[in-house]
Amino acid sequence: MIKPKMFKKGDTVALVSLSAGIAGEANFIHRYELGKKRLEDKFGLNVVTMPNALKGIKYLDETRA
């Protein structure tokens, strides 16, 4: 098994959404914000949110093939 190197302060990480699309919903957005803040403040990481990560359930329903 190949283990990746541990993160260090200043590294960049990307946040993505669950396949259910709930990360962008009003009743879950606080979890995203709390997680992002913890990654930045506690671990010193640079957090980038992927473009579709917070689009929500409606977006998924409208674009599902």
PyMOL Python script that loads the backbone (N, CA, C, O; Angstrom):
from pymol import cmd

cmd.read_pdbstr("""\
ATOM      1  N   MET A   1       0.836  -1.173   0.000  1.00  0.00           N
ATOM      2  CA  MET A   1       0.000   0.000   0.000  1.00  0.00           C
ATOM      3  C   MET A   1       0.886   1.242   0.000  1.00  0.00           C
ATOM      4  O   MET A   1       1.859   1.328   0.749  1.00  0.00           O
ATOM      5  N   ILE A   2       0.535   2.190  -0.843  1.00  0.00           N
ATOM      6  CA  ILE A   2       1.258   3.453  -0.887  1.00  0.00           C
ATOM      7  C   ILE A   2       0.511   4.461  -0.030  1.00  0.00           C
ATOM      8  O   ILE A   2      -0.660   4.749  -0.277  1.00  0.00           O
ATOM      9  N   LYS A   3       1.184   4.991   0.967  1.00  0.00           N
ATOM     10  CA  LYS A   3       0.564   5.973   1.842  1.00  0.00           C
ATOM     11  C   LYS A   3       1.023   7.368   1.431  1.00  0.00           C
ATOM     12  O   LYS A   3       2.219   7.608   1.266  1.00  0.00           O
ATOM     13  N   PRO A   4       0.077   8.280   1.268  1.00  0.00           N
ATOM     14  CA  PRO A   4       0.482   9.647   0.909  1.00  0.00           C
ATOM     15  C   PRO A   4       1.167  10.338   2.081  1.00  0.00           C
ATOM     16  O   PRO A   4       0.991   9.947   3.235  1.00  0.00           O
ATOM     17  N   LYS A   5       1.944  11.365   1.775  1.00  0.00           N
ATOM     18  CA  LYS A   5       2.592  12.146   2.823  1.00  0.00           C
ATOM     19  C   LYS A   5       1.530  12.892   3.616  1.00  0.00           C
ATOM     20  O   LYS A   5       0.472  13.233   3.088  1.00  0.00           O
ATOM     21  N   MET A   6       1.818  13.140   4.882  1.00  0.00           N
ATOM     22  CA  MET A   6       0.895  13.894   5.721  1.00  0.00           C
ATOM     23  C   MET A   6       0.813  15.334   5.249  1.00  0.00           C
ATOM     24  O   MET A   6       1.778  15.882   4.715  1.00  0.00           O
ATOM     25  N   PHE A   7      -0.342  15.937   5.451  1.00  0.00           N
ATOM     26  CA  PHE A   7      -0.491  17.348   5.136  1.00  0.00           C
ATOM     27  C   PHE A   7       0.399  18.173   6.056  1.00  0.00           C
ATOM     28  O   PHE A   7       0.686  17.791   7.191  1.00  0.00           O
ATOM     29  N   LYS A   8       0.819  19.302   5.534  1.00  0.00           N
ATOM     30  CA  LYS A   8       1.549  20.246   6.375  1.00  0.00           C
ATOM     31  C   LYS A   8       0.954  21.632   6.147  1.00  0.00           C
ATOM     32  O   LYS A   8       0.289  21.871   5.139  1.00  0.00           O
ATOM     33  N   LYS A   9       1.197  22.537   7.083  1.00  0.00           N
ATOM     34  CA  LYS A   9       0.651  23.890   6.971  1.00  0.00           C
ATOM     35  C   LYS A   9       1.001  24.487   5.613  1.00  0.00           C
ATOM     36  O   LYS A   9       2.131  24.384   5.135  1.00  0.00           O
ATOM     37  N   GLY A  10       0.002  25.109   5.014  1.00  0.00           N
ATOM     38  CA  GLY A  10       0.193  25.731   3.713  1.00  0.00           C
ATOM     39  C   GLY A  10      -0.194  24.856   2.538  1.00  0.00           C
ATOM     40  O   GLY A  10      -0.322  25.353   1.419  1.00  0.00           O
ATOM     41  N   ASP A  11      -0.387  23.542   2.768  1.00  0.00           N
ATOM     42  CA  ASP A  11      -0.834  22.660   1.696  1.00  0.00           C
ATOM     43  C   ASP A  11      -2.245  23.046   1.269  1.00  0.00           C
ATOM     44  O   ASP A  11      -3.001  23.622   2.052  1.00  0.00           O
ATOM     45  N   THR A  12      -2.592  22.730   0.039  1.00  0.00           N
ATOM     46  CA  THR A  12      -3.922  23.014  -0.484  1.00  0.00           C
ATOM     47  C   THR A  12      -4.725  21.724  -0.566  1.00  0.00           C
ATOM     48  O   THR A  12      -4.241  20.701  -1.050  1.00  0.00           O
ATOM     49  N   VAL A  13      -5.968  21.796  -0.082  1.00  0.00           N
ATOM     50  CA  VAL A  13      -6.892  20.665  -0.175  1.00  0.00           C
ATOM     51  C   VAL A  13      -8.166  21.154  -0.857  1.00  0.00           C
ATOM     52  O   VAL A  13      -8.525  22.327  -0.754  1.00  0.00           O
ATOM     53  N   ALA A  14      -8.839  20.253  -1.545  1.00  0.00           N
ATOM     54  CA  ALA A  14     -10.084  20.597  -2.227  1.00  0.00           C
ATOM     55  C   ALA A  14     -11.258  19.951  -1.507  1.00  0.00           C
ATOM     56  O   ALA A  14     -11.190  18.794  -1.090  1.00  0.00           O
ATOM     57  N   LEU A  15     -12.332  20.715  -1.368  1.00  0.00           N
ATOM     58  CA  LEU A  15     -13.552  20.180  -0.790  1.00  0.00           C
ATOM     59  C   LEU A  15     -14.518  19.853  -1.915  1.00  0.00           C
ATOM     60  O   LEU A  15     -14.730  20.652  -2.827  1.00  0.00           O
ATOM     61  N   VAL A  16     -15.091  18.676  -1.835  1.00  0.00           N
ATOM     62  CA  VAL A  16     -16.074  18.227  -2.819  1.00  0.00           C
ATOM     63  C   VAL A  16     -17.372  17.915  -2.084  1.00  0.00           C
ATOM     64  O   VAL A  16     -17.409  17.900  -0.853  1.00  0.00           O
ATOM     65  N   SER A  17     -18.419  17.669  -2.832  1.00  0.00           N
ATOM     66  CA  SER A  17     -19.726  17.407  -2.237  1.00  0.00           C
ATOM     67  C   SER A  17     -20.048  15.920  -2.270  1.00  0.00           C
ATOM     68  O   SER A  17     -19.537  15.166  -3.098  1.00  0.00           O
ATOM     69  N   LEU A  18     -20.904  15.530  -1.351  1.00  0.00           N
ATOM     70  CA  LEU A  18     -21.447  14.175  -1.395  1.00  0.00           C
ATOM     71  C   LEU A  18     -22.272  14.016  -2.666  1.00  0.00           C
ATOM     72  O   LEU A  18     -22.772  15.006  -3.199  1.00  0.00           O
ATOM     73  N   SER A  19     -22.420  12.822  -3.148  1.00  0.00           N
ATOM     74  CA  SER A  19     -23.182  12.606  -4.374  1.00  0.00           C
ATOM     75  C   SER A  19     -24.653  12.971  -4.204  1.00  0.00           C
ATOM     76  O   SER A  19     -25.349  13.190  -5.195  1.00  0.00           O
ATOM     77  N   ALA A  20     -25.136  13.041  -2.967  1.00  0.00           N
ATOM     78  CA  ALA A  20     -26.522  13.424  -2.717  1.00  0.00           C
ATOM     79  C   ALA A  20     -26.742  14.919  -2.919  1.00  0.00           C
ATOM     80  O   ALA A  20     -27.888  15.350  -3.049  1.00  0.00           O
ATOM     81  N   GLY A  21     -25.688  15.717  -2.947  1.00  0.00           N
ATOM     82  CA  GLY A  21     -25.801  17.149  -3.181  1.00  0.00           C
ATOM     83  C   GLY A  21     -26.229  17.952  -1.975  1.00  0.00           C
ATOM     84  O   GLY A  21     -26.602  19.117  -2.117  1.00  0.00           O
ATOM     85  N   ILE A  22     -26.185  17.369  -0.801  1.00  0.00           N
ATOM     86  CA  ILE A  22     -26.717  18.072   0.368  1.00  0.00           C
ATOM     87  C   ILE A  22     -25.779  19.128   0.950  1.00  0.00           C
ATOM     88  O   ILE A  22     -26.221  19.941   1.763  1.00  0.00           O
ATOM     89  N   ALA A  23     -24.529  19.147   0.573  1.00  0.00           N
ATOM     90  CA  ALA A  23     -23.580  20.096   1.165  1.00  0.00           C
ATOM     91  C   ALA A  23     -23.992  21.544   0.940  1.00  0.00           C
ATOM     92  O   ALA A  23     -23.685  22.403   1.766  1.00  0.00           O
ATOM     93  N   GLY A  24     -24.673  21.829  -0.151  1.00  0.00           N
ATOM     94  CA  GLY A  24     -25.084  23.195  -0.442  1.00  0.00           C
ATOM     95  C   GLY A  24     -26.454  23.565   0.073  1.00  0.00           C
ATOM     96  O   GLY A  24     -26.897  24.699  -0.109  1.00  0.00           O
ATOM     97  N   GLU A  25     -27.127  22.642   0.705  1.00  0.00           N
ATOM     98  CA  GLU A  25     -28.466  22.913   1.218  1.00  0.00           C
ATOM     99  C   GLU A  25     -28.403  23.742   2.499  1.00  0.00           C
ATOM    100  O   GLU A  25     -27.454  23.628   3.275  1.00  0.00           O
ATOM    101  N   ALA A  26     -29.415  24.571   2.712  1.00  0.00           N
ATOM    102  CA  ALA A  26     -29.438  25.511   3.842  1.00  0.00           C
ATOM    103  C   ALA A  26     -29.268  24.814   5.192  1.00  0.00           C
ATOM    104  O   ALA A  26     -28.614  25.355   6.084  1.00  0.00           O
ATOM    105  N   ASN A  27     -29.840  23.637   5.352  1.00  0.00           N
ATOM    106  CA  ASN A  27     -29.746  22.956   6.650  1.00  0.00           C
ATOM    107  C   ASN A  27     -28.451  22.168   6.826  1.00  0.00           C
ATOM    108  O   ASN A  27     -28.268  21.523   7.858  1.00  0.00           O
ATOM    109  N   PHE A  28     -27.557  22.202   5.855  1.00  0.00           N
ATOM    110  CA  PHE A  28     -26.262  21.516   5.963  1.00  0.00           C
ATOM    111  C   PHE A  28     -25.065  22.431   5.736  1.00  0.00           C
ATOM    112  O   PHE A  28     -23.935  22.045   6.037  1.00  0.00           O
ATOM    113  N   ILE A  29     -25.284  23.625   5.215  1.00  0.00           N
ATOM    114  CA  ILE A  29     -24.174  24.508   4.860  1.00  0.00           C
ATOM    115  C   ILE A  29     -23.298  24.833   6.067  1.00  0.00           C
ATOM    116  O   ILE A  29     -22.096  25.053   5.918  1.00  0.00           O
ATOM    117  N   HIS A  30     -23.886  24.864   7.252  1.00  0.00           N
ATOM    118  CA  HIS A  30     -23.096  25.155   8.452  1.00  0.00           C
ATOM    119  C   HIS A  30     -22.026  24.091   8.686  1.00  0.00           C
ATOM    120  O   HIS A  30     -20.955  24.391   9.215  1.00  0.00           O
ATOM    121  N   ARG A  31     -22.314  22.850   8.293  1.00  0.00           N
ATOM    122  CA  ARG A  31     -21.313  21.782   8.434  1.00  0.00           C
ATOM    123  C   ARG A  31     -20.135  22.019   7.498  1.00  0.00           C
ATOM    124  O   ARG A  31     -18.982  21.807   7.873  1.00  0.00           O
ATOM    125  N   TYR A  32     -20.429  22.456   6.289  1.00  0.00           N
ATOM    126  CA  TYR A  32     -19.369  22.788   5.336  1.00  0.00           C
ATOM    127  C   TYR A  32     -18.506  23.915   5.896  1.00  0.00           C
ATOM    128  O   TYR A  32     -17.278  23.828   5.909  1.00  0.00           O
ATOM    129  N   GLU A  33     -19.173  24.981   6.360  1.00  0.00           N
ATOM    130  CA  GLU A  33     -18.442  26.141   6.869  1.00  0.00           C
ATOM    131  C   GLU A  33     -17.587  25.785   8.085  1.00  0.00           C
ATOM    132  O   GLU A  33     -16.454  26.252   8.204  1.00  0.00           O
ATOM    133  N   LEU A  34     -18.119  24.967   8.983  1.00  0.00           N
ATOM    134  CA  LEU A  34     -17.369  24.545  10.165  1.00  0.00           C
ATOM    135  C   LEU A  34     -16.160  23.692   9.770  1.00  0.00           C
ATOM    136  O   LEU A  34     -15.061  23.896  10.286  1.00  0.00           O
ATOM    137  N   GLY A  35     -16.360  22.748   8.867  1.00  0.00           N
ATOM    138  CA  GLY A  35     -15.255  21.911   8.406  1.00  0.00           C
ATOM    139  C   GLY A  35     -14.160  22.709   7.728  1.00  0.00           C
ATOM    140  O   GLY A  35     -12.974  22.482   7.971  1.00  0.00           O
ATOM    141  N   LYS A  36     -14.557  23.646   6.877  1.00  0.00           N
ATOM    142  CA  LYS A  36     -13.577  24.496   6.188  1.00  0.00           C
ATOM    143  C   LYS A  36     -12.787  25.322   7.198  1.00  0.00           C
ATOM    144  O   LYS A  36     -11.563  25.418   7.109  1.00  0.00           O
ATOM    145  N   LYS A  37     -13.492  25.917   8.157  1.00  0.00           N
ATOM    146  CA  LYS A  37     -12.826  26.732   9.180  1.00  0.00           C
ATOM    147  C   LYS A  37     -11.839  25.898   9.986  1.00  0.00           C
ATOM    148  O   LYS A  37     -10.734  26.358  10.276  1.00  0.00           O
ATOM    149  N   ARG A  38     -12.217  24.696  10.344  1.00  0.00           N
ATOM    150  CA  ARG A  38     -11.320  23.830  11.116  1.00  0.00           C
ATOM    151  C   ARG A  38     -10.076  23.469  10.319  1.00  0.00           C
ATOM    152  O   ARG A  38      -8.969  23.486  10.857  1.00  0.00           O
ATOM    153  N   LEU A  39     -10.246  23.143   9.050  1.00  0.00           N
ATOM    154  CA  LEU A  39      -9.085  22.810   8.216  1.00  0.00           C
ATOM    155  C   LEU A  39      -8.129  23.992   8.100  1.00  0.00           C
ATOM    156  O   LEU A  39      -6.909  23.824   8.120  1.00  0.00           O
ATOM    157  N   GLU A  40      -8.697  25.186   7.980  1.00  0.00           N
ATOM    158  CA  GLU A  40      -7.862  26.381   7.844  1.00  0.00           C
ATOM    159  C   GLU A  40      -7.223  26.775   9.175  1.00  0.00           C
ATOM    160  O   GLU A  40      -6.013  26.992   9.246  1.00  0.00           O
ATOM    161  N   ASP A  41      -8.036  26.866  10.229  1.00  0.00           N
ATOM    162  CA  ASP A  41      -7.548  27.377  11.513  1.00  0.00           C
ATOM    163  C   ASP A  41      -6.719  26.361  12.290  1.00  0.00           C
ATOM    164  O   ASP A  41      -5.648  26.694  12.798  1.00  0.00           O
ATOM    165  N   LYS A  42      -7.196  25.151  12.382  1.00  0.00           N
ATOM    166  CA  LYS A  42      -6.518  24.139  13.198  1.00  0.00           C
ATOM    167  C   LYS A  42      -5.302  23.526  12.502  1.00  0.00           C
ATOM    168  O   LYS A  42      -4.273  23.271  13.128  1.00  0.00           O
ATOM    169  N   PHE A  43      -5.443  23.295  11.194  1.00  0.00           N
ATOM    170  CA  PHE A  43      -4.377  22.597  10.475  1.00  0.00           C
ATOM    171  C   PHE A  43      -3.571  23.499   9.552  1.00  0.00           C
ATOM    172  O   PHE A  43      -2.553  23.070   9.010  1.00  0.00           O
ATOM    173  N   GLY A  44      -4.008  24.741   9.364  1.00  0.00           N
ATOM    174  CA  GLY A  44      -3.263  25.682   8.526  1.00  0.00           C
ATOM    175  C   GLY A  44      -3.290  25.350   7.052  1.00  0.00           C
ATOM    176  O   GLY A  44      -2.363  25.694   6.318  1.00  0.00           O
ATOM    177  N   LEU A  45      -4.354  24.679   6.606  1.00  0.00           N
ATOM    178  CA  LEU A  45      -4.451  24.286   5.200  1.00  0.00           C
ATOM    179  C   LEU A  45      -5.127  25.375   4.376  1.00  0.00           C
ATOM    180  O   LEU A  45      -5.942  26.144   4.885  1.00  0.00           O
ATOM    181  N   ASN A  46      -4.777  25.424   3.108  1.00  0.00           N
ATOM    182  CA  ASN A  46      -5.430  26.300   2.149  1.00  0.00           C
ATOM    183  C   ASN A  46      -6.582  25.493   1.548  1.00  0.00           C
ATOM    184  O   ASN A  46      -6.350  24.480   0.888  1.00  0.00           O
ATOM    185  N   VAL A  47      -7.799  25.930   1.770  1.00  0.00           N
ATOM    186  CA  VAL A  47      -8.976  25.160   1.347  1.00  0.00           C
ATOM    187  C   VAL A  47      -9.588  25.767   0.092  1.00  0.00           C
ATOM    188  O   VAL A  47      -9.892  26.959   0.046  1.00  0.00           O
ATOM    189  N   VAL A  48      -9.764  24.931  -0.924  1.00  0.00           N
ATOM    190  CA  VAL A  48     -10.394  25.325  -2.175  1.00  0.00           C
ATOM    191  C   VAL A  48     -11.674  24.497  -2.319  1.00  0.00           C
ATOM    192  O   VAL A  48     -11.654  23.276  -2.167  1.00  0.00           O
ATOM    193  N   THR A  49     -12.774  25.169  -2.609  1.00  0.00           N
ATOM    194  CA  THR A  49     -14.044  24.473  -2.802  1.00  0.00           C
ATOM    195  C   THR A  49     -14.249  24.254  -4.295  1.00  0.00           C
ATOM    196  O   THR A  49     -14.172  25.197  -5.084  1.00  0.00           O
ATOM    197  N   MET A  50     -14.507  23.027  -4.675  1.00  0.00           N
ATOM    198  CA  MET A  50     -14.703  22.708  -6.085  1.00  0.00           C
ATOM    199  C   MET A  50     -15.979  23.377  -6.601  1.00  0.00           C
ATOM    200  O   MET A  50     -16.920  23.578  -5.833  1.00  0.00           O
ATOM    201  N   PRO A  51     -16.025  23.726  -7.894  1.00  0.00           N
ATOM    202  CA  PRO A  51     -17.120  24.531  -8.448  1.00  0.00           C
ATOM    203  C   PRO A  51     -18.534  23.994  -8.181  1.00  0.00           C
ATOM    204  O   PRO A  51     -19.442  24.788  -7.935  1.00  0.00           O
ATOM    205  N   ASN A  52     -18.740  22.708  -8.222  1.00  0.00           N
ATOM    206  CA  ASN A  52     -20.085  22.166  -8.058  1.00  0.00           C
ATOM    207  C   ASN A  52     -20.385  21.675  -6.645  1.00  0.00           C
ATOM    208  O   ASN A  52     -21.465  21.139  -6.395  1.00  0.00           O
ATOM    209  N   ALA A  53     -19.461  21.848  -5.736  1.00  0.00           N
ATOM    210  CA  ALA A  53     -19.597  21.265  -4.402  1.00  0.00           C
ATOM    211  C   ALA A  53     -20.802  21.768  -3.627  1.00  0.00           C
ATOM    212  O   ALA A  53     -21.366  21.022  -2.827  1.00  0.00           O
ATOM    213  N   LEU A  54     -21.206  22.985  -3.837  1.00  0.00           N
ATOM    214  CA  LEU A  54     -22.292  23.558  -3.036  1.00  0.00           C
ATOM    215  C   LEU A  54     -23.545  23.884  -3.843  1.00  0.00           C
ATOM    216  O   LEU A  54     -24.360  24.702  -3.418  1.00  0.00           O
ATOM    217  N   LYS A  55     -23.703  23.256  -4.992  1.00  0.00           N
ATOM    218  CA  LYS A  55     -24.837  23.577  -5.854  1.00  0.00           C
ATOM    219  C   LYS A  55     -26.158  22.983  -5.375  1.00  0.00           C
ATOM    220  O   LYS A  55     -27.218  23.482  -5.754  1.00  0.00           O
ATOM    221  N   GLY A  56     -26.131  21.959  -4.573  1.00  0.00           N
ATOM    222  CA  GLY A  56     -27.351  21.455  -3.955  1.00  0.00           C
ATOM    223  C   GLY A  56     -28.128  20.420  -4.742  1.00  0.00           C
ATOM    224  O   GLY A  56     -27.782  20.055  -5.865  1.00  0.00           O
ATOM    225  N   ILE A  57     -29.186  19.968  -4.108  1.00  0.00           N
ATOM    226  CA  ILE A  57     -30.012  18.879  -4.639  1.00  0.00           C
ATOM    227  C   ILE A  57     -30.727  19.283  -5.926  1.00  0.00           C
ATOM    228  O   ILE A  57     -30.793  18.496  -6.870  1.00  0.00           O
ATOM    229  N   LYS A  58     -31.260  20.500  -5.969  1.00  0.00           N
ATOM    230  CA  LYS A  58     -31.998  20.951  -7.152  1.00  0.00           C
ATOM    231  C   LYS A  58     -31.110  20.915  -8.397  1.00  0.00           C
ATOM    232  O   LYS A  58     -31.538  20.467  -9.461  1.00  0.00           O
ATOM    233  N   TYR A  59     -29.877  21.388  -8.253  1.00  0.00           N
ATOM    234  CA  TYR A  59     -28.937  21.370  -9.375  1.00  0.00           C
ATOM    235  C   TYR A  59     -28.708  19.939  -9.865  1.00  0.00           C
ATOM    236  O   TYR A  59     -28.701  19.687 -11.070  1.00  0.00           O
ATOM    237  N   LEU A  60     -28.523  19.011  -8.939  1.00  0.00           N
ATOM    238  CA  LEU A  60     -28.311  17.623  -9.339  1.00  0.00           C
ATOM    239  C   LEU A  60     -29.519  17.056 -10.062  1.00  0.00           C
ATOM    240  O   LEU A  60     -29.377  16.357 -11.065  1.00  0.00           O
ATOM    241  N   ASP A  61     -30.705  17.354  -9.557  1.00  0.00           N
ATOM    242  CA  ASP A  61     -31.922  16.854 -10.199  1.00  0.00           C
ATOM    243  C   ASP A  61     -32.087  17.416 -11.613  1.00  0.00           C
ATOM    244  O   ASP A  61     -32.524  16.710 -12.522  1.00  0.00           O
ATOM    245  N   GLU A  62     -31.736  18.681 -11.788  1.00  0.00           N
ATOM    246  CA  GLU A  62     -31.897  19.327 -13.097  1.00  0.00           C
ATOM    247  C   GLU A  62     -30.856  18.887 -14.123  1.00  0.00           C
ATOM    248  O   GLU A  62     -31.103  18.955 -15.327  1.00  0.00           O
ATOM    249  N   THR A  63     -29.699  18.439 -13.652  1.00  0.00           N
ATOM    250  CA  THR A  63     -28.615  18.094 -14.601  1.00  0.00           C
ATOM    251  C   THR A  63     -28.367  16.594 -14.697  1.00  0.00           C
ATOM    252  O   THR A  63     -27.471  16.165 -15.425  1.00  0.00           O
ATOM    253  N   ARG A  64     -29.121  15.814 -13.997  1.00  0.00           N
ATOM    254  CA  ARG A  64     -28.947  14.362 -14.025  1.00  0.00           C
ATOM    255  C   ARG A  64     -29.380  13.822 -15.375  1.00  0.00           C
ATOM    256  O   ARG A  64     -30.442  14.187 -15.880  1.00  0.00           O
ATOM    257  N   ALA A  65     -28.582  12.972 -15.952  1.00  0.00           N
ATOM    258  CA  ALA A  65     -28.887  12.406 -17.275  1.00  0.00           C
ATOM    259  C   ALA A  65     -29.872  11.273 -17.191  1.00  0.00           C
ATOM    260  O   ALA A  65     -30.232  10.691 -18.213  1.00  0.00           O
TER     261      ALA A  65
END
""", "prot")
cmd.dss("prot")
cmd.show_as("cartoon", "prot")
cmd.util.cbc("prot")
cmd.orient("prot")
